[in-house]
Amino acid sequence: AGMGEGGNPAPGDSPDAAPPQAWDMQAQGDLVGELVERARTDAMGWAALIAAFFVGTGALSSLMLPNPKGEAGLGERGASA
């Protein structure tokens, strides 16, 4: 028996033989793929919600800033002209 890809085969095993639990490993791979996809989708949803919160907070806080052009800007410009 020769050496298979990734390690030494057991005595008497063919190096090209499939692992004994090939179907179980496929099911586990499918489950992991589904979990990764669901986590990625949930993470994008949370990221969009948090981004919207920060954009809204920034917009509201910008409305609370004083407007110096409207208050003193015209008086100073008129006096210096």
All heavy atoms as TSV, in Angstrom:
chain	resi	resn	atom	element	x	y	z
A	1	ALA	N	N	0.845	-1.186	0.000
A	1	ALA	CA	C	0.000	0.000	0.000
A	1	ALA	C	C	0.883	1.240	0.000
A	1	ALA	O	O	1.872	1.306	0.706
A	1	ALA	CB	C	-0.897	0.001	1.225
A	2	GLY	N	N	0.482	2.245	-0.799
A	2	GLY	CA	C	1.241	3.479	-0.895
A	2	GLY	C	C	0.739	4.508	0.093
A	2	GLY	O	O	-0.221	4.284	0.818
A	3	MET	N	N	1.404	5.658	0.095
A	3	MET	CA	C	0.993	6.722	1.013
A	3	MET	C	C	-0.056	7.597	0.325
A	3	MET	O	O	0.161	8.096	-0.760
A	3	MET	CB	C	2.200	7.568	1.410
A	3	MET	CG	C	1.893	8.530	2.523
A	3	MET	SD	S	3.345	9.063	3.406
A	3	MET	CE	C	3.819	10.466	2.462
A	4	GLY	N	N	-1.200	7.768	0.959
A	4	GLY	CA	C	-2.280	8.574	0.401
A	4	GLY	C	C	-2.062	10.047	0.654
A	4	GLY	O	O	-1.136	10.445	1.359
A	5	GLU	N	N	-2.914	10.848	0.103
A	5	GLU	CA	C	-2.807	12.285	0.273
A	5	GLU	C	C	-3.214	12.667	1.689
A	5	GLU	O	O	-4.289	12.325	2.150
A	5	GLU	CB	C	-3.732	12.979	-0.734
A	5	GLU	CG	C	-3.580	14.471	-0.770
A	5	GLU	CD	C	-4.434	15.106	-1.842
A	5	GLU	OE1	O	-4.804	14.421	-2.795
A	5	GLU	OE2	O	-4.730	16.294	-1.687
A	6	GLY	N	N	-2.329	13.355	2.389
A	6	GLY	CA	C	-2.667	13.852	3.715
A	6	GLY	C	C	-2.264	12.946	4.858
A	6	GLY	O	O	-2.520	13.248	5.999
A	7	GLY	N	N	-1.667	11.789	4.629
A	7	GLY	CA	C	-1.251	10.941	5.738
A	7	GLY	C	C	-1.021	9.512	5.310
A	7	GLY	O	O	-1.135	9.161	4.137
A	8	ASN	N	N	-0.694	8.687	6.274
A	8	ASN	CA	C	-0.424	7.281	6.001
A	8	ASN	C	C	-1.708	6.467	6.117
A	8	ASN	O	O	-2.410	6.571	7.118
A	8	ASN	CB	C	0.608	6.740	6.990
A	8	ASN	CG	C	1.956	7.391	6.819
A	8	ASN	OD1	O	2.337	7.714	5.695
A	8	ASN	ND2	N	2.675	7.594	7.918
A	9	PRO	N	N	-2.016	5.622	5.126
A	9	PRO	CA	C	-3.192	4.766	5.248
A	9	PRO	C	C	-2.930	3.610	6.195
A	9	PRO	O	O	-1.783	3.245	6.432
A	9	PRO	CB	C	-3.420	4.275	3.815
A	9	PRO	CG	C	-2.071	4.342	3.175
A	9	PRO	CD	C	-1.372	5.505	3.830
A	10	ALA	N	N	-3.987	3.073	6.763
A	10	ALA	CA	C	-3.855	1.906	7.626
A	10	ALA	C	C	-3.437	0.708	6.780
A	10	ALA	O	O	-3.717	0.666	5.588
A	10	ALA	CB	C	-5.181	1.631	8.325
A	11	PRO	N	N	-2.753	-0.254	7.364
A	11	PRO	CA	C	-2.331	-1.421	6.589
A	11	PRO	C	C	-3.533	-2.131	5.969
A	11	PRO	O	O	-4.541	-2.362	6.624
A	11	PRO	CB	C	-1.654	-2.320	7.639
A	11	PRO	CG	C	-1.288	-1.406	8.755
A	11	PRO	CD	C	-2.290	-0.299	8.729
A	12	GLY	N	N	-3.431	-2.426	4.683
A	12	GLY	CA	C	-4.504	-3.120	3.985
A	12	GLY	C	C	-5.499	-2.186	3.333
A	12	GLY	O	O	-6.325	-2.619	2.545
A	13	ASP	N	N	-5.499	-0.898	3.660
A	13	ASP	CA	C	-6.421	0.057	3.043
A	13	ASP	C	C	-5.840	0.590	1.746
A	13	ASP	O	O	-4.637	0.771	1.615
A	13	ASP	CB	C	-6.700	1.249	3.967
A	13	ASP	CG	C	-7.628	0.908	5.106
A	13	ASP	OD1	O	-8.257	-0.166	5.046
A	13	ASP	OD2	O	-7.710	1.706	6.048
A	14	SER	N	N	-6.699	0.867	0.803
A	14	SER	CA	C	-6.264	1.463	-0.444
A	14	SER	C	C	-6.102	2.964	-0.230
A	14	SER	O	O	-6.930	3.587	0.427
A	14	SER	CB	C	-7.314	1.191	-1.521
A	14	SER	OG	O	-7.058	1.988	-2.661
A	15	PRO	N	N	-5.079	3.596	-0.779
A	15	PRO	CA	C	-4.913	5.042	-0.593
A	15	PRO	C	C	-6.020	5.846	-1.274
A	15	PRO	O	O	-6.252	6.994	-0.927
A	15	PRO	CB	C	-3.557	5.343	-1.207
A	15	PRO	CG	C	-3.189	4.167	-2.026
A	15	PRO	CD	C	-3.964	2.999	-1.511
A	16	ASP	N	N	-6.733	5.249	-2.224
A	16	ASP	CA	C	-7.801	5.953	-2.926
A	16	ASP	C	C	-9.173	5.720	-2.304
A	16	ASP	O	O	-10.173	6.234	-2.798
A	16	ASP	CB	C	-7.835	5.529	-4.397
A	16	ASP	CG	C	-6.540	5.902	-5.110
A	16	ASP	OD1	O	-5.966	6.946	-4.748
A	16	ASP	OD2	O	-6.119	5.151	-5.996
A	17	ALA	N	N	-9.255	4.922	-1.237
A	17	ALA	CA	C	-10.544	4.603	-0.621
A	17	ALA	C	C	-11.108	5.836	0.087
A	17	ALA	O	O	-10.373	6.645	0.642
A	17	ALA	CB	C	-10.400	3.468	0.376
A	18	ALA	N	N	-12.442	5.978	0.049
A	18	ALA	CA	C	-13.097	7.101	0.720
A	18	ALA	C	C	-13.060	6.885	2.227
A	18	ALA	O	O	-13.051	5.750	2.693
A	18	ALA	CB	C	-14.539	7.207	0.250
A	19	PRO	N	N	-13.044	7.956	3.001
A	19	PRO	CA	C	-13.098	7.790	4.455
A	19	PRO	C	C	-14.400	7.092	4.846
A	19	PRO	O	O	-15.415	7.234	4.166
A	19	PRO	CB	C	-13.063	9.208	5.001
A	19	PRO	CG	C	-12.757	10.101	3.861
A	19	PRO	CD	C	-12.945	9.344	2.603
A	20	PRO	N	N	-14.384	6.335	5.936
A	20	PRO	CA	C	-15.582	5.576	6.304
A	20	PRO	C	C	-16.789	6.438	6.629
A	20	PRO	O	O	-17.914	5.987	6.528
A	20	PRO	CB	C	-15.139	4.772	7.525
A	20	PRO	CG	C	-13.895	5.422	8.014
A	20	PRO	CD	C	-13.284	6.119	6.842
A	21	GLN	N	N	-16.604	7.695	7.023
A	21	GLN	CA	C	-17.724	8.554	7.404
A	21	GLN	C	C	-17.907	9.682	6.399
A	21	GLN	O	O	-18.168	10.817	6.752
A	21	GLN	CB	C	-17.505	9.126	8.796
A	21	GLN	CG	C	-17.398	8.079	9.877
A	21	GLN	CD	C	-17.022	8.671	11.214
A	21	GLN	OE1	O	-16.596	9.811	11.286
A	21	GLN	NE2	N	-17.181	7.905	12.268
A	22	ALA	N	N	-17.801	9.391	5.114
A	22	ALA	CA	C	-17.884	10.434	4.094
A	22	ALA	C	C	-19.231	11.135	4.106
A	22	ALA	O	O	-19.318	12.346	3.964
A	22	ALA	CB	C	-17.599	9.839	2.716
A	23	TRP	N	N	-20.328	10.397	4.300
A	23	TRP	CA	C	-21.661	11.020	4.299
A	23	TRP	C	C	-21.857	11.902	5.513
A	23	TRP	O	O	-22.441	12.974	5.430
A	23	TRP	CB	C	-22.747	9.958	4.240
A	23	TRP	CG	C	-22.740	9.223	2.940
A	23	TRP	CD1	C	-22.336	7.950	2.703
A	23	TRP	CD2	C	-23.112	9.747	1.655
A	23	TRP	NE1	N	-22.430	7.641	1.375
A	23	TRP	CE2	C	-22.916	8.729	0.708
A	23	TRP	CE3	C	-23.576	10.978	1.223
A	23	TRP	CZ2	C	-23.183	8.902	-0.644
A	23	TRP	CZ3	C	-23.848	11.151	-0.118
A	23	TRP	CH2	C	-23.650	10.121	-1.040
A	24	ASP	N	N	-21.358	11.478	6.665
A	24	ASP	CA	C	-21.485	12.297	7.868
A	24	ASP	C	C	-20.702	13.599	7.719
A	24	ASP	O	O	-21.144	14.648	8.156
A	24	ASP	CB	C	-20.992	11.536	9.088
A	24	ASP	CG	C	-21.871	10.353	9.430
A	24	ASP	OD1	O	-23.054	10.361	9.017
A	24	ASP	OD2	O	-21.383	9.434	10.093
A	25	MET	N	N	-19.541	13.524	7.102
A	25	MET	CA	C	-18.743	14.730	6.916
A	25	MET	C	C	-19.430	15.693	5.951
A	25	MET	O	O	-19.365	16.904	6.131
A	25	MET	CB	C	-17.341	14.364	6.425
A	25	MET	CG	C	-16.519	13.689	7.520
A	25	MET	SD	S	-14.947	12.943	7.029
A	25	MET	CE	C	-14.253	14.070	5.911
A	26	GLN	N	N	-20.122	15.169	4.945
A	26	GLN	CA	C	-20.854	16.037	4.014
A	26	GLN	C	C	-21.987	16.761	4.736
A	26	GLN	O	O	-22.197	17.952	4.538
A	26	GLN	CB	C	-21.398	15.215	2.842
A	26	GLN	CG	C	-22.194	16.032	1.845
A	26	GLN	CD	C	-21.343	17.059	1.121
A	26	GLN	OE1	O	-20.185	16.795	0.815
A	26	GLN	NE2	N	-21.894	18.215	0.861
A	27	ALA	N	N	-22.701	16.035	5.586
A	27	ALA	CA	C	-23.792	16.663	6.343
A	27	ALA	C	C	-23.248	17.736	7.284
A	27	ALA	O	O	-23.843	18.805	7.430
A	27	ALA	CB	C	-24.560	15.604	7.126
A	28	GLN	N	N	-22.125	17.468	7.911
A	28	GLN	CA	C	-21.523	18.463	8.803
A	28	GLN	C	C	-21.067	19.690	8.016
A	28	GLN	O	O	-21.239	20.820	8.469
A	28	GLN	CB	C	-20.347	17.857	9.554
A	28	GLN	CG	C	-20.754	16.845	10.595
A	28	GLN	CD	C	-19.563	16.158	11.230
A	28	GLN	OE1	O	-18.421	16.388	10.840
A	28	GLN	NE2	N	-19.826	15.307	12.200
A	29	GLY	N	N	-20.513	19.462	6.835
A	29	GLY	CA	C	-20.098	20.584	5.997
A	29	GLY	C	C	-21.270	21.436	5.568
A	29	GLY	O	O	-21.191	22.668	5.554
A	30	ASP	N	N	-22.393	20.793	5.234
A	30	ASP	CA	C	-23.594	21.539	4.867
A	30	ASP	C	C	-24.117	22.358	6.038
A	30	ASP	O	O	-24.535	23.496	5.878
A	30	ASP	CB	C	-24.689	20.590	4.367
A	30	ASP	CG	C	-24.343	19.948	3.032
A	30	ASP	OD1	O	-23.447	20.466	2.339
A	30	ASP	OD2	O	-24.973	18.927	2.696
A	31	LEU	N	N	-24.086	21.758	7.231
A	31	LEU	CA	C	-24.559	22.463	8.421
A	31	LEU	C	C	-23.686	23.671	8.734
A	31	LEU	O	O	-24.191	24.753	9.028
A	31	LEU	CB	C	-24.590	21.505	9.619
A	31	LEU	CG	C	-25.052	22.111	10.945
A	31	LEU	CD1	C	-26.495	22.587	10.826
A	31	LEU	CD2	C	-24.909	21.099	12.057
A	32	VAL	N	N	-22.371	23.490	8.641
A	32	VAL	CA	C	-21.456	24.604	8.905
A	32	VAL	C	C	-21.679	25.711	7.877
A	32	VAL	O	O	-21.706	26.895	8.211
A	32	VAL	CB	C	-19.996	24.113	8.898
A	32	VAL	CG1	C	-19.028	25.290	8.901
A	32	VAL	CG2	C	-19.737	23.227	10.092
A	33	GLY	N	N	-21.857	25.346	6.605
A	33	GLY	CA	C	-22.117	26.344	5.578
A	33	GLY	C	C	-23.402	27.113	5.840
A	33	GLY	O	O	-23.457	28.340	5.654
A	34	GLU	N	N	-24.436	26.410	6.286
A	34	GLU	CA	C	-25.709	27.080	6.604
A	34	GLU	C	C	-25.549	28.028	7.788
A	34	GLU	O	O	-26.074	29.149	7.773
A	34	GLU	CB	C	-26.768	26.024	6.924
A	34	GLU	CG	C	-28.126	26.598	7.264
A	34	GLU	CD	C	-29.127	25.520	7.657
A	34	GLU	OE1	O	-28.977	24.373	7.216
A	34	GLU	OE2	O	-30.056	25.844	8.411
A	35	LEU	N	N	-24.810	27.600	8.806
A	35	LEU	CA	C	-24.595	28.461	9.978
A	35	LEU	C	C	-23.792	29.709	9.616
A	35	LEU	O	O	-24.096	30.807	10.091
A	35	LEU	CB	C	-23.874	27.677	11.078
A	35	LEU	CG	C	-24.691	26.592	11.768
A	35	LEU	CD1	C	-23.818	25.799	12.727
A	35	LEU	CD2	C	-25.864	27.187	12.503
A	36	VAL	N	N	-22.782	29.546	8.771
A	36	VAL	CA	C	-21.975	30.695	8.361
A	36	VAL	C	C	-22.825	31.673	7.557
A	36	VAL	O	O	-22.758	32.890	7.751
A	36	VAL	CB	C	-20.741	30.231	7.558
A	36	VAL	CG1	C	-20.050	31.402	6.883
A	36	VAL	CG2	C	-19.769	29.496	8.460
A	37	GLU	N	N	-23.648	31.149	6.651
A	37	GLU	CA	C	-24.515	32.018	5.844
A	37	GLU	C	C	-25.517	32.775	6.714
A	37	GLU	O	O	-25.734	33.967	6.542
A	37	GLU	CB	C	-25.248	31.176	4.798
A	37	GLU	CG	C	-26.140	31.981	3.886
A	37	GLU	CD	C	-25.373	32.910	2.967
A	37	GLU	OE1	O	-24.205	32.612	2.661
A	37	GLU	OE2	O	-25.929	33.936	2.571
A	38	ARG	N	N	-26.110	32.080	7.674
A	38	ARG	CA	C	-27.082	32.724	8.565
A	38	ARG	C	C	-26.404	33.782	9.432
A	38	ARG	O	O	-26.940	34.877	9.620
A	38	ARG	CB	C	-27.752	31.675	9.450
A	38	ARG	CG	C	-28.934	32.235	10.205
A	38	ARG	CD	C	-29.618	31.230	11.099
A	38	ARG	NE	N	-29.661	29.902	10.531
A	38	ARG	CZ	C	-29.751	28.798	11.264
A	38	ARG	NH1	N	-29.788	28.874	12.573
A	38	ARG	NH2	N	-29.790	27.613	10.693
A	39	ALA	N	N	-25.219	33.482	9.946
A	39	ALA	CA	C	-24.497	34.449	10.779
A	39	ALA	C	C	-24.115	35.674	9.969
A	39	ALA	O	O	-24.207	36.806	10.459
A	39	ALA	CB	C	-23.259	33.791	11.383
A	40	ARG	N	N	-23.696	35.453	8.721
A	40	ARG	CA	C	-23.309	36.592	7.879
A	40	ARG	C	C	-24.520	37.465	7.571
A	40	ARG	O	O	-24.444	38.686	7.608
A	40	ARG	CB	C	-22.674	36.070	6.593
A	40	ARG	CG	C	-21.977	37.138	5.814
A	40	ARG	CD	C	-21.207	36.566	4.670
A	40	ARG	NE	N	-22.157	36.126	3.652
A	40	ARG	CZ	C	-21.815	35.534	2.527
A	40	ARG	NH1	N	-20.565	35.258	2.284
A	40	ARG	NH2	N	-22.719	35.200	1.647
A	41	THR	N	N	-25.650	36.851	7.286
A	41	THR	CA	C	-26.866	37.611	6.999
A	41	THR	C	C	-27.316	38.402	8.227
A	41	THR	O	O	-27.680	39.575	8.125
A	41	THR	CB	C	-27.982	36.656	6.543
A	41	THR	OG1	O	-27.507	35.916	5.418
A	41	THR	CG2	C	-29.233	37.398	6.154
A	42	ASP	N	N	-27.292	37.760	9.399
A	42	ASP	CA	C	-27.671	38.456	10.630
A	42	ASP	C	C	-26.717	39.602	10.929
A	42	ASP	O	O	-27.133	40.683	11.350
A	42	ASP	CB	C	-27.691	37.482	11.809
A	42	ASP	CG	C	-28.841	36.492	11.737
A	42	ASP	OD1	O	-29.757	36.708	10.913
A	42	ASP	OD2	O	-28.814	35.506	12.493
A	43	ALA	N	N	-25.428	39.388	10.700
A	43	ALA	CA	C	-24.440	40.431	10.976
A	43	ALA	C	C	-24.653	41.638	10.073
A	43	ALA	O	O	-24.527	42.779	10.510
A	43	ALA	CB	C	-23.028	39.877	10.806
A	44	MET	N	N	-25.005	41.394	8.816
A	44	MET	CA	C	-25.253	42.519	7.902
A	44	MET	C	C	-26.494	43.295	8.328
A	44	MET	O	O	-26.527	44.524	8.219
A	44	MET	CB	C	-25.390	42.009	6.468
A	44	MET	CG	C	-24.068	41.665	5.825
A	44	MET	SD	S	-24.213	41.371	4.078
A	44	MET	CE	C	-24.284	39.612	4.047
A	45	GLY	N	N	-27.499	42.598	8.813
A	45	GLY	CA	C	-28.695	43.282	9.293
A	45	GLY	C	C	-28.399	44.165	10.500
A	45	GLY	O	O	-28.856	45.308	10.578
A	46	TRP	N	N	-27.632	43.624	11.449
A	46	TRP	CA	C	-27.267	44.415	12.627
A	46	TRP	C	C	-26.396	45.600	12.239
A	46	TRP	O	O	-26.532	46.698	12.791
A	46	TRP	CB	C	-26.552	43.546	13.664
A	46	TRP	CG	C	-27.498	42.762	14.506
A	46	TRP	CD1	C	-27.733	41.426	14.450
A	46	TRP	CD2	C	-28.355	43.272	15.533
A	46	TRP	NE1	N	-28.675	41.080	15.369
A	46	TRP	CE2	C	-29.078	42.184	16.050
A	46	TRP	CE3	C	-28.577	44.542	16.046
A	46	TRP	CZ2	C	-30.007	42.339	17.064
A	46	TRP	CZ3	C	-29.512	44.694	17.058
A	46	TRP	CH2	C	-30.211	43.600	17.556
A	47	ALA	N	N	-25.470	45.391	11.304
A	47	ALA	CA	C	-24.594	46.487	10.877
A	47	ALA	C	C	-25.401	47.610	10.234
A	47	ALA	O	O	-25.139	48.795	10.479
A	47	ALA	CB	C	-23.537	45.957	9.906
A	48	ALA	N	N	-26.396	47.260	9.422
A	48	ALA	CA	C	-27.233	48.283	8.790
A	48	ALA	C	C	-28.045	49.040	9.838
A	48	ALA	O	O	-28.195	50.264	9.748
A	48	ALA	CB	C	-28.154	47.635	7.761
A	49	LEU	N	N	-28.561	48.332	10.833
A	49	LEU	CA	C	-29.341	48.983	11.889
A	49	LEU	C	C	-28.473	49.948	12.695
A	49	LEU	O	O	-28.870	51.089	12.965
A	49	LEU	CB	C	-29.950	47.928	12.814
A	49	LEU	CG	C	-30.776	48.463	13.978
A	49	LEU	CD1	C	-32.029	49.157	13.464
A	49	LEU	CD2	C	-31.139	47.338	14.923
A	50	ILE	N	N	-27.277	49.521	13.050
A	50	ILE	CA	C	-26.380	50.375	13.830
A	50	ILE	C	C	-25.936	51.581	13.006
A	50	ILE	O	O	-25.863	52.709	13.512
A	50	ILE	CB	C	-25.184	49.553	14.345
A	50	ILE	CG1	C	-25.680	48.548	15.392
A	50	ILE	CG2	C	-24.106	50.444	14.920
A	50	ILE	CD1	C	-24.658	47.524	15.802
A	51	ALA	N	N	-25.662	51.369	11.719
A	51	ALA	CA	C	-25.273	52.487	10.861
A	51	ALA	C	C	-26.404	53.501	10.752
A	51	ALA	O	O	-26.174	54.707	10.809
A	51	ALA	CB	C	-24.882	51.974	9.474
A	52	ALA	N	N	-27.637	53.021	10.599
A	52	ALA	CA	C	-28.786	53.931	10.520
A	52	ALA	C	C	-28.940	54.726	11.818
A	52	ALA	O	O	-29.263	55.920	11.795
A	52	ALA	CB	C	-30.053	53.145	10.221
A	53	PHE	N	N	-28.699	54.080	12.943
A	53	PHE	CA	C	-28.779	54.765	14.234
A	53	PHE	C	C	-27.752	55.898	14.316
A	53	PHE	O	O	-28.082	57.012	14.716
A	53	PHE	CB	C	-28.562	53.757	15.371
A	53	PHE	CG	C	-28.464	54.392	16.725
A	53	PHE	CD1	C	-29.602	54.845	17.373
A	53	PHE	CD2	C	-27.241	54.549	17.349
A	53	PHE	CE1	C	-29.516	55.444	18.616
A	53	PHE	CE2	C	-27.139	55.138	18.585
A	53	PHE	CZ	C	-28.287	55.591	19.225
A	54	PHE	N	N	-26.511	55.604	13.913
A	54	PHE	CA	C	-25.481	56.634	13.992
A	54	PHE	C	C	-25.713	57.760	12.994
A	54	PHE	O	O	-25.472	58.928	13.298
A	54	PHE	CB	C	-24.092	56.027	13.795
A	54	PHE	CG	C	-23.544	55.403	15.045
A	54	PHE	CD1	C	-23.465	54.034	15.178
A	54	PHE	CD2	C	-23.114	56.191	16.097
A	54	PHE	CE1	C	-22.978	53.457	16.326
A	54	PHE	CE2	C	-22.611	55.627	17.253
A	54	PHE	CZ	C	-22.553	54.248	17.368
A	55	VAL	N	N	-26.203	57.453	11.815
A	55	VAL	CA	C	-26.506	58.503	10.838
A	55	VAL	C	C	-27.635	59.383	11.352
A	55	VAL	O	O	-27.578	60.613	11.262
A	55	VAL	CB	C	-26.862	57.886	9.470
A	55	VAL	CG1	C	-27.454	58.924	8.533
A	55	VAL	CG2	C	-25.626	57.260	8.843
A	56	GLY	N	N	-28.665	58.770	11.921
A	56	GLY	CA	C	-29.777	59.538	12.480
A	56	GLY	C	C	-29.338	60.402	13.646
A	56	GLY	O	O	-29.744	61.566	13.763
A	57	THR	N	N	-28.496	59.865	14.508
A	57	THR	CA	C	-27.985	60.635	15.641
A	57	THR	C	C	-27.153	61.817	15.164
A	57	THR	O	O	-27.264	62.922	15.699
A	57	THR	CB	C	-27.138	59.729	16.561
A	57	THR	OG1	O	-27.927	58.623	16.974
A	57	THR	CG2	C	-26.650	60.481	17.773
A	58	GLY	N	N	-26.340	61.592	14.141
A	58	GLY	CA	C	-25.534	62.689	13.589
A	58	GLY	C	C	-26.396	63.771	12.971
A	58	GLY	O	O	-26.114	64.962	13.113
A	59	ALA	N	N	-27.460	63.361	12.277
A	59	ALA	CA	C	-28.353	64.349	11.666
A	59	ALA	C	C	-29.071	65.172	12.735
A	59	ALA	O	O	-29.186	66.396	12.616
A	59	ALA	CB	C	-29.364	63.648	10.768
A	60	LEU	N	N	-29.547	64.519	13.783
A	60	LEU	CA	C	-30.226	65.252	14.857
A	60	LEU	C	C	-29.267	66.186	15.591
A	60	LEU	O	O	-29.632	67.314	15.935
A	60	LEU	CB	C	-30.862	64.277	15.840
A	60	LEU	CG	C	-32.090	63.541	15.317
A	60	LEU	CD1	C	-32.573	62.530	16.352
A	60	LEU	CD2	C	-33.200	64.529	14.993
A	61	SER	N	N	-28.047	65.723	15.829
A	61	SER	CA	C	-27.104	66.584	16.555
A	61	SER	C	C	-26.678	67.779	15.700
A	61	SER	O	O	-26.389	68.849	16.235
A	61	SER	CB	C	-25.879	65.787	17.001
A	61	SER	OG	O	-25.138	65.351	15.883
A	62	SER	N	N	-26.657	67.616	14.374
A	62	SER	CA	C	-26.295	68.760	13.531
A	62	SER	C	C	-27.378	69.830	13.554
A	62	SER	O	O	-27.090	71.009	13.345
A	62	SER	CB	C	-26.034	68.306	12.094
A	62	SER	OG	O	-27.235	67.908	11.474
A	63	LEU	N	N	-28.619	69.439	13.812
A	63	LEU	CA	C	-29.697	70.429	13.924
A	63	LEU	C	C	-29.594	71.254	15.205
A	63	LEU	O	O	-30.146	72.346	15.278
A	63	LEU	CB	C	-31.059	69.734	13.874
A	63	LEU	CG	C	-31.417	69.061	12.549
A	63	LEU	CD1	C	-32.721	68.303	12.695
A	63	LEU	CD2	C	-31.505	70.087	11.449
A	64	MET	N	N	-28.892	70.731	16.186
A	64	MET	CA	C	-28.782	71.425	17.465
A	64	MET	C	C	-27.604	72.405	17.492
A	64	MET	O	O	-27.460	73.162	18.449
A	64	MET	CB	C	-28.628	70.398	18.594
A	64	MET	CG	C	-29.841	69.480	18.711
A	64	MET	SD	S	-29.589	68.137	19.849
A	64	MET	CE	C	-29.400	69.023	21.377
A	65	LEU	N	N	-26.764	72.421	16.461
A	65	LEU	CA	C	-25.636	73.362	16.427
A	65	LEU	C	C	-26.146	74.772	16.128
A	65	LEU	O	O	-27.057	74.941	15.322
A	65	LEU	CB	C	-24.634	72.943	15.353
A	65	LEU	CG	C	-23.918	71.619	15.580
A	65	LEU	CD1	C	-23.092	71.264	14.355
A	65	LEU	CD2	C	-23.024	71.719	16.798
A	66	PRO	N	N	-25.566	75.776	16.757
A	66	PRO	CA	C	-25.996	77.156	16.464
A	66	PRO	C	C	-25.575	77.553	15.045
A	66	PRO	O	O	-24.591	77.045	14.515
A	66	PRO	CB	C	-25.291	77.999	17.513
A	66	PRO	CG	C	-24.134	77.176	17.943
A	66	PRO	CD	C	-24.542	75.735	17.770
A	67	ASN	N	N	-26.296	78.459	14.457
A	67	ASN	CA	C	-26.001	78.936	13.110
A	67	ASN	C	C	-25.398	80.330	13.222
A	67	ASN	O	O	-26.119	81.321	13.329
A	67	ASN	CB	C	-27.282	78.955	12.270
A	67	ASN	CG	C	-27.004	79.281	10.830
A	67	ASN	OD1	O	-25.854	79.473	10.449
A	67	ASN	ND2	N	-28.053	79.345	10.035
A	68	PRO	N	N	-24.072	80.464	13.200
A	68	PRO	CA	C	-23.458	81.785	13.392
A	68	PRO	C	C	-23.737	82.721	12.219
A	68	PRO	O	O	-23.760	83.929	12.402
A	68	PRO	CB	C	-21.963	81.481	13.512
A	68	PRO	CG	C	-21.778	80.147	12.875
A	68	PRO	CD	C	-23.081	79.415	13.044
A	69	LYS	N	N	-23.978	82.211	11.038
A	69	LYS	CA	C	-24.260	83.100	9.901
A	69	LYS	C	C	-25.597	83.806	10.075
A	69	LYS	O	O	-25.747	84.961	9.724
A	69	LYS	CB	C	-24.281	82.291	8.599
A	69	LYS	CG	C	-22.942	81.764	8.191
A	69	LYS	CD	C	-23.045	80.990	6.897
A	69	LYS	CE	C	-21.723	80.369	6.530
A	69	LYS	NZ	N	-21.823	79.527	5.343
A	70	GLY	N	N	-26.557	83.131	10.627
A	70	GLY	CA	C	-27.881	83.711	10.789
A	70	GLY	C	C	-27.960	84.721	11.924
A	70	GLY	O	O	-28.737	85.652	11.886
A	71	GLU	N	N	-27.119	84.554	12.939
A	71	GLU	CA	C	-27.220	85.420	14.119
A	71	GLU	C	C	-26.349	86.671	14.003
A	71	GLU	O	O	-26.839	87.779	14.024
A	71	GLU	CB	C	-26.826	84.629	15.370
A	71	GLU	CG	C	-27.800	83.502	15.695
A	71	GLU	CD	C	-27.306	82.647	16.835
A	71	GLU	OE1	O	-26.232	82.948	17.385
A	71	GLU	OE2	O	-27.984	81.668	17.166
A	72	ALA	N	N	-25.057	86.495	13.889
A	72	ALA	CA	C	-24.157	87.652	13.930
A	72	ALA	C	C	-23.527	87.943	12.577
A	72	ALA	O	O	-22.927	88.985	12.405
A	72	ALA	CB	C	-23.055	87.400	14.964
A	73	GLY	N	N	-23.635	87.048	11.655
A	73	GLY	CA	C	-22.949	87.208	10.379
A	73	GLY	C	C	-23.438	88.409	9.591
A	73	GLY	O	O	-22.651	89.150	9.026
A	74	LEU	N	N	-24.731	88.646	9.542
A	74	LEU	CA	C	-25.266	89.753	8.750
A	74	LEU	C	C	-24.901	91.095	9.361
A	74	LEU	O	O	-24.571	92.032	8.648
A	74	LEU	CB	C	-26.793	89.630	8.620
A	74	LEU	CG	C	-27.281	88.459	7.766
A	74	LEU	CD1	C	-28.800	88.384	7.814
A	74	LEU	CD2	C	-26.791	88.601	6.339
A	75	GLY	N	N	-24.933	91.203	10.670
A	75	GLY	CA	C	-24.601	92.460	11.325
A	75	GLY	C	C	-23.157	92.837	11.107
A	75	GLY	O	O	-22.837	93.975	10.820
A	76	GLU	N	N	-22.261	91.880	11.188
A	76	GLU	CA	C	-20.860	92.169	10.993
A	76	GLU	C	C	-20.570	92.519	9.534
A	76	GLU	O	O	-19.811	93.409	9.245
A	76	GLU	CB	C	-20.011	90.975	11.417
A	76	GLU	CG	C	-20.011	90.729	12.911
A	76	GLU	CD	C	-19.244	89.485	13.286
A	76	GLU	OE1	O	-18.606	88.891	12.393
A	76	GLU	OE2	O	-19.302	89.100	14.443
A	77	ARG	N	N	-21.211	91.814	8.646
A	77	ARG	CA	C	-20.980	92.066	7.226
A	77	ARG	C	C	-21.525	93.435	6.842
A	77	ARG	O	O	-20.887	94.178	6.109
A	77	ARG	CB	C	-21.670	90.976	6.390
A	77	ARG	CG	C	-21.095	90.889	4.995
A	77	ARG	CD	C	-21.729	89.787	4.203
A	77	ARG	NE	N	-21.764	88.527	4.914
A	77	ARG	CZ	C	-22.664	87.578	4.706
A	77	ARG	NH1	N	-23.586	87.750	3.801
A	77	ARG	NH2	N	-22.643	86.466	5.388
A	78	GLY	N	N	-22.671	93.804	7.372
A	78	GLY	CA	C	-23.240	95.094	7.055
A	78	GLY	C	C	-22.434	96.243	7.629
A	78	GLY	O	O	-22.309	97.308	7.034
A	79	ALA	N	N	-21.842	96.044	8.813
A	79	ALA	CA	C	-21.070	97.103	9.458
A	79	ALA	C	C	-19.730	97.325	8.768
A	79	ALA	O	O	-19.243	98.446	8.710
A	79	ALA	CB	C	-20.852	96.763	10.934
A	80	SER	N	N	-19.131	96.274	8.244
A	80	SER	CA	C	-17.809	96.417	7.639
A	80	SER	C	C	-17.891	96.842	6.180
A	80	SER	O	O	-16.900	97.202	5.600
A	80	SER	CB	C	-17.034	95.097	7.754
A	80	SER	OG	O	-17.681	94.092	7.019
A	81	ALA	N	N	-19.054	96.814	5.569
A	81	ALA	CA	C	-19.154	97.140	4.138
A	81	ALA	C	C	-19.210	98.611	3.878
A	81	ALA	O	O	-19.397	99.519	4.509
A	81	ALA	CB	C	-20.399	96.492	3.538
